[in-house]
């Protein structure tokens, strides 16, 4: 049990399909945040987002899962655990997942519930819907991890609050448009208001095909005050203390 938790936010630019390169980028970021307890990466960071039809190739998903297990080995010694966005296959199901890598292994997995299927998104075609999640117990702190679209709906955060989450950590692959920053903040404030929980919002940076990702990650306290605002259009690693 701990009365203080340090979480590093890695707002970075992954490359779609470059599993090895993205894993190296994650390791380098972790080396810059060795004093943190946990470092958080964006949605699907290990393979880049959006992966489109790449995740329909079983060999590609298998390669990503092997790379995830290998990446977990860096957490055996000193330095932070890793919260990593990744695809994950179980049986005939393929999930948009977040994995907690701790003590040299894949310690916990959570799966995205709400799969966007509008505009530039077609996740229903390539992923399966995950079950309602409970919090991840990390060093005695219960972390709720709604993945991107899961923050835009009420039910996932409500489930996490009811099952004992103490902090909401939201990994995102949220592309930019001129209204998006206010829209994200409005949804985040609504989830904080409903749950009474603080919220860490970590977004991807960079470009993929016709999409651009602006970063602009942030943290809201439980009283809805904005206490961290990361830059737009710049890679950055910021360590927060809870």
Secondary structure, 3 states (H helix, E strand, C coil): CCCCCEEEEEECCCCCCCHHHHHHHHHHHHHCCCCCCEEECCCCCCCCCCCHHHHHCHHHHHHHHHHHHHHHHHHHCCCCEEEEEEEEEECCEEEEEEEEEECCEEEEEEECCCCCCCCCCCHHHHCCCCCCCCCEEECCEEEECCCHHHHCCHHHHHHHHHCCCCEEEEEECCECCCCHHHHHHHHHHHHHHHHCCEEEEEECEEEECCEEEEECCEEECCCCCEEEECCECCCEEEEEEC
